[in-house]
Amino acid sequence: MPAAALDLKEAILQLKKERNAVILAHNYQTGDIQDLADYVGDSLGLAYKAKETDADVIVFCGVHFMAETAKIVNPTKTVVLPDKDAGCSLEQSCPGPELEAFLKDNAGKNYYVIAYINCSAHVKSLCDVICTSGNAVRIVEQAPAERPILFVPDANLGAWVMEQTGRKMDLWQGSCYVHVEFTRDSIQRIKDEYPDALVVAHPECTQAVRLLADEVCSTEKMIAFCKEAPADNIIVVTESGMLHRLQKEVPEKNLIPGPTDRCACADCKYMKLNTLEKLHDCLAKLEPEVVLPEDIRARAEVPLLRMLEQSQ
């Protein structure tokens, strides 16, 4: 490793110590960030870590809604993220004012609103409970039977949850731009190349891709699946950053990134905005900082804590 990279890592670790900071990294971050983080995980696991930490500063290496989530459950802590432009196509697909207007126009339906965690603090504040891909089935199963469900913003995840639970839901028509780039044809081509391979896919994928998969699950559950799978070859259909963690934790398997029709990769342009240099700068300057209006934060905390309780 070049001396400059080593120096940068040492500088980050020194700043972390000085700031009494914790570094949280999502599974989709680049390998160098994952290797430096205190905790690497999916949004549910990192939500727990954010709530449990005794650090004064939370550095969230992920996207904006994840840093917001950490702030919601840690109002007195400083929360920063390396790049303020690290957004999410799912968050953008469901603007808070738009959902607020929809619920007002449909007030007579008395929706029980379940929001996938990939949404803004404003959207969270309008919901009854939050879910992640790892606990969505469990959360929907606990929804009041007498109320219709509105599931926002991911229509693909919502459709998969309906398949698993048999519970009818109205679906907001949002999607993750990365996961919808996987197609039935792109995955079938790699399956033809590795006929004995098993396929594990994220539920944000389209139904056509999910039907080809041997297992559909969250990124965290992909680790257990790959460890326990009887096959040596496993096609992993999710964002590319997950391969770094899987290759570290399941080195004995041949893990094949699921290709899209465009390329043999699946990078989230937002997740990849974060770099070690930006991580260093945000620790040094304590910015970009996530700041939320207290009324929004307090309202958003209720469904988040409900999710944590219902996920135990």
C-alpha positions in Angstrom: 0.0 0.0 0.0 1.4 3.5 -0.9 2.8 5.5 2.0 0.3 8.3 1.3 -2.7 5.9 1.8 -1.2 4.6 5.0 -0.7 8.2 6.3 -4.2 9.1 5.4 -5.6 6.1 7.3 -3.4 6.9 10.3 -4.6 10.5 10.2 -8.3 9.3 10.1 -7.8 7.0 13.1 -6.0 9.8 15.0 -8.8 12.2 14.3 -11.4 9.6 15.3 -9.7 9.2 18.7 -9.5 13.0 19.2 -13.1 13.5 18.4 -14.4 10.4 20.3 -16.0 9.4 17.0 -17.4 6.1 15.7 -17.3 5.3 12.0 -20.3 3.4 10.6 -20.1 2.1 7.0 -22.8 0.5 4.9 -22.1 -2.7 3.1 -22.1 -0.8 -0.2 -19.2 1.5 0.7 -15.8 1.1 -1.0 -13.5 -1.6 0.5 -11.0 0.9 1.9 -13.8 2.6 3.9 -15.2 -0.7 5.1 -11.8 -1.8 6.3 -11.4 1.4 8.4 -14.9 1.4 9.9 -15.8 0.4 13.5 -18.9 -1.3 12.2 -20.0 -2.4 8.7 -23.5 -3.6 8.1 -26.9 -3.1 6.6 -29.2 -0.2 7.5 -30.9 -2.2 10.4 -27.6 -3.2 12.0 -26.2 0.3 11.7 -29.4 1.8 13.1 -28.8 -0.4 16.3 -25.1 0.7 16.4 -26.1 4.3 16.0 -28.6 4.0 18.9 -26.1 2.2 21.2 -23.0 4.2 20.7 -21.4 6.3 23.4 -19.3 8.3 21.0 -19.7 12.0 20.7 -19.5 12.0 16.9 -21.1 9.6 14.5 -19.5 9.5 11.1 -21.9 7.7 8.7 -20.3 6.4 5.6 -23.4 5.7 3.6 -26.0 8.0 2.1 -27.9 11.0 3.5 -31.0 9.2 4.8 -28.8 6.8 6.8 -27.0 9.7 8.5 -30.4 11.3 9.1 -31.6 8.0 10.8 -28.5 8.1 13.1 -29.4 11.7 14.0 -33.0 10.9 14.7 -32.1 8.4 17.4 -29.1 10.4 18.6 -30.3 14.0 18.8 -27.5 15.2 21.2 -24.7 13.8 19.1 -22.9 15.3 16.2 -23.6 13.3 13.0 -21.6 13.9 9.9 -21.3 12.2 6.5 -18.3 12.5 4.1 -20.3 13.8 1.1 -23.4 15.9 1.4 -24.5 14.9 -2.1 -24.6 11.2 -1.2 -28.3 10.8 -1.8 -30.6 7.9 -2.8 -32.9 7.3 -5.8 -35.5 5.7 -3.4 -35.4 8.7 -1.1 -35.8 11.0 -4.1 -38.8 9.0 -5.4 -40.9 9.9 -2.4 -40.6 13.5 -1.4 -42.1 14.3 2.0 -44.5 17.1 0.8 -45.8 14.7 -1.9 -46.5 11.9 0.6 -48.0 14.4 3.0 -50.4 15.7 0.3 -51.3 12.1 -0.7 -52.2 11.1 2.8 -54.3 14.3 3.3 -56.1 13.6 0.0 -56.7 10.0 1.1 -57.4 10.6 4.8 -60.6 8.6 4.7 -58.7 5.4 4.0 -56.9 5.6 7.4 -53.7 4.1 6.0 -51.2 2.3 8.2 -48.1 3.7 6.6 -45.0 1.5 6.5 -41.9 3.2 5.2 -38.8 1.4 4.0 -35.9 3.1 5.8 -34.6 4.4 2.4 -36.5 7.6 2.8 -36.1 11.1 4.3 -36.7 12.1 7.9 -39.8 14.0 6.7 -41.3 10.8 5.2 -40.4 8.9 8.3 -42.2 11.5 10.4 -45.4 10.8 8.5 -45.3 7.0 9.0 -46.5 4.5 11.6 -43.5 2.3 11.5 -40.2 1.9 9.5 -38.8 -1.3 8.1 -35.6 -2.5 6.4 -35.2 -5.2 3.8 -34.1 -7.5 6.6 -37.2 -7.1 8.8 -39.9 -5.9 6.3 -41.8 -9.2 6.4 -41.8 -9.2 10.2 -43.0 -5.6 10.4 -45.8 -6.1 7.9 -47.0 -9.3 9.8 -47.4 -7.1 12.9 -49.5 -4.4 11.1 -53.1 -3.9 12.3 -55.3 -6.3 10.3 -58.2 -3.9 10.2 -56.2 -1.1 8.4 -55.1 -0.9 4.8 -51.3 -0.6 4.4 -49.5 2.0 2.3 -45.9 0.8 1.7 -43.4 3.5 0.6 -41.3 4.1 -1.3 -39.9 0.8 -2.9 -42.5 -1.0 -5.0 -40.3 -4.0 -5.6 -39.6 -4.6 -2.0 -43.3 -4.1 -1.2 -44.3 -6.6 -3.9 -41.9 -9.2 -2.5 -43.2 -8.6 1.0 -46.8 -9.2 -0.3 -45.6 -12.5 -1.8 -44.1 -13.5 1.5 -47.0 -12.5 3.8 -50.1 -12.6 1.6 -50.9 -9.2 3.0 -52.4 -6.8 0.4 -50.7 -3.4 0.3 -50.9 -0.2 -1.8 -47.4 0.4 -3.1 -45.7 3.8 -3.7 -44.0 3.5 -7.1 -40.4 4.1 -6.2 -37.4 2.0 -7.0 -33.6 1.7 -6.5 -32.0 2.7 -9.8 -29.1 0.2 -9.2 -31.2 -2.9 -8.4 -33.6 -2.4 -11.3 -30.7 -2.4 -13.7 -30.4 -6.2 -13.1 -32.6 -8.0 -15.6 -33.8 -11.5 -16.1 -31.6 -11.8 -19.3 -28.4 -10.4 -17.6 -28.7 -12.9 -14.7 -29.7 -15.8 -16.9 -26.5 -15.2 -19.0 -24.3 -15.5 -16.0 -26.3 -18.6 -14.8 -25.7 -20.2 -18.2 -22.0 -19.6 -17.7 -22.0 -21.1 -14.2 -24.8 -23.7 -14.4 -24.1 -25.0 -10.9 -24.2 -21.6 -9.3 -26.8 -20.5 -6.8 -28.3 -17.0 -7.0 -28.9 -14.7 -4.1 -30.7 -11.4 -4.8 -31.8 -8.3 -2.9 -35.6 -7.8 -2.7 -35.2 -4.4 -4.3 -34.7 -6.3 -7.6 -37.6 -6.7 -10.0 -39.8 -9.8 -9.8 -38.3 -11.2 -13.0 -34.9 -11.3 -11.3 -36.3 -12.5 -7.9 -37.9 -15.5 -9.6 -34.4 -16.6 -10.9 -32.9 -16.4 -7.4 -32.5 -19.3 -5.0 -32.6 -16.9 -2.1 -34.0 -13.3 -1.8 -32.7 -11.5 1.3 -31.1 -8.4 2.8 -27.4 -7.8 2.5 -26.8 -8.9 6.0 -28.6 -12.2 5.4 -26.5 -12.8 2.3 -23.5 -13.5 4.4 -25.2 -16.4 6.2 -26.6 -17.7 2.9 -23.2 -17.7 1.2 -21.5 -19.3 4.2 -24.1 -22.1 4.4 -24.8 -22.6 0.7 -23.7 -26.1 -0.6 -22.5 -24.6 -3.9 -19.0 -23.2 -4.5 -20.2 -20.7 -7.1 -22.7 -18.0 -5.9 -24.0 -15.2 -8.1 -24.6 -12.1 -5.9 -27.2 -9.8 -7.2 -26.9 -6.5 -5.3 -24.7 -3.4 -5.3 -21.0 -4.1 -5.9 -19.7 -3.0 -2.5 -21.3 -6.0 -0.9 -18.8 -8.3 -2.7 -15.9 -6.8 -0.6 -17.4 -7.8 2.7 -18.6 -11.2 1.4 -15.1 -12.0 0.0 -13.6 -11.2 3.4 -16.1 -13.3 5.4 -16.6 -16.1 2.9 -13.2 -16.4 1.2 -13.7 -20.1 0.3 -16.5 -19.4 -2.1 -16.4 -18.1 -5.7 -18.6 -15.0 -5.4 -19.7 -13.7 -8.8 -21.1 -10.2 -9.1 -24.4 -10.2 -10.8 -24.1 -8.3 -14.1 -26.5 -5.8 -15.6 -27.2 -5.4 -19.3 -24.7 -2.5 -19.3 -21.7 -4.0 -17.6 -20.4 -6.7 -15.2 -20.8 -4.3 -12.3 -23.5 -2.5 -10.2 -22.1 0.6 -8.6 -24.3 3.0 -6.7 -23.1 6.4 -7.8 -24.2 7.9 -4.5 -22.6 5.3 -2.2 -19.3 5.7 -4.1 -19.2 9.5 -3.6 -17.6 8.9 -0.2 -13.8 8.5 -0.1 -11.1 8.3 2.5 -10.1 11.9 1.8 -13.7 13.1 2.4 -13.9 10.9 5.5 -10.8 12.6 6.8 -12.1 16.1 6.0 -15.5 15.5 7.6 -13.8 14.3 10.8 -11.4 17.3 10.8 -14.1 19.9 10.1 -17.2 18.1 11.6 -19.1 18.8 8.4 -21.2 18.2 6.4 -23.3 17.9 9.6 -26.8 16.5 9.6 -29.2 18.9 11.3 -32.9 18.2 11.6 -35.8 20.4 12.8 -36.8 19.0 16.2 -40.5 18.6 15.4 -39.6 16.4 12.4 -36.9 14.5 14.3 -39.2 13.8 17.3 -42.0 12.6 15.0 -39.6 10.4 13.0 -38.2 8.8 16.1 -41.5 7.2 17.1 -41.8 4.8 14.0 -38.1 4.1 14.1 -38.2 3.0 17.7 -41.3 1.0 17.0 -39.3 -0.8 14.2 -36.4 -1.5 16.7 -38.9 -2.9 19.2 -40.8 -5.0 16.6 -37.5 -6.4 15.2 -36.2 -7.8 18.5 
